[in-house]
Amino acid sequence: MLVEDANRVRELVEGVKPDWIINCSAFHIVDACEDMPELAFQVNVFGVRNLALAARSVNATLVHFSTDYVFDSERRTPYTEGDTPCPKCAYGVSKAAGEMMLQSIWPKHFIFRVSGLYGYAGSREKGTNFVEMMIEKARQGGPIRVVNDQVLTPTSTMDVAAAVRSVVQEGPFGLYHLTNAGECSWFEFACAIFEYAGLTPEVEPVTSDFFRTRAKRPNYSVLDNQRLRATGFDEMPHWRDALFRYIAGRKAAGRM
C-alpha cells in the first residue's frame, strides 16, 4: 500500500476496520529529501493525512513515528515535547508538518519522536545501521573519521518497541519523546561501539564540514523524555547500556 494514495488507504482501512494503525512509513533519506521535497511531503505529510483521515473514519488509534530532526537551533539543552519545532532541512520540515497534520485531524493518536535508531534488522533503505557500519569499517582496516560536532542520543529499536508497547496500552494520547537516556556525539558513539566490540581501529574526530552533505544535520538534537516520566512510565535505559546489550546480542548470535 502506498500511503500517499488516499483512495487506496481509505479502501484498505475501511475494508479491514482495524482498531489500531501503526505508521512506520517515511521518506527518510535525508539528503534525497533536499532534492525531492515534493516526494518527502507526499509521504511524510500527505501520507500521514491519509492515514489520519482513514483512522478517523473507523475510529482507530493511529501510532506515528517522528524524529529529532524537527529540532535544530543553537541551544545545548535537551528538547522537551513542549518546545516548538525548528527544523532546518527538508526532511525535518516534512516530519514536523506531518506531526501537525495528524494533530489537526484526529485526536486518537500517539506520536513518538525517536533519535539515532539502530536495531538488528537494519534500515531497509540503507541496508545497515551506524553500529554495523562502524564494525564493518573497523574490519576493513584504515583510519575511520567520525563527526564530533553533532550531538544526539543513539537509541535501540528494542527499547523503543518496549516503551511504545507500554505507552499505547496505558498512556494518554499525544506526543512523546522516546530515546535512550544520556547524550553523545557520533564520534563518542563510535568509540563506545569499538570498545564493546573489542575492536581497536584508528578513529579520528572531524567536524561536519569534513563530510559535505546536501542536507544540514542538527548540531544538537537531544530529546528529553519529559512526558514519559510525567505520565508515570520508567525512563528508558542509558544509551551505553542499550549499546552493550546490542553488541552482546551480536556475540551471542555468532556475528562477531
Secondary structure, DSSP 8 states (H G I E B T S, - for coil): --TT-HHHHHHHHHHH--SEEEE------HHHHHH-HHHHHIIIIIHHHHHHHHHHHHT-EEEEEEEGGG--SS--S-B-TTS-----SHHHHHHHHHHHHHHHH-SSEEEEEE-SEE-TT--TTTSS-HHHHHHHHHHH-S-EEEESS-EE--EEHHHHHHHHHHHHHHS-SEEEE---BS-EEHHHHHHHHHHHHT----EEEE-GGGS--SS---SB--B--HHHHHTT-----BHHHHHHHHHHHHHHTT--
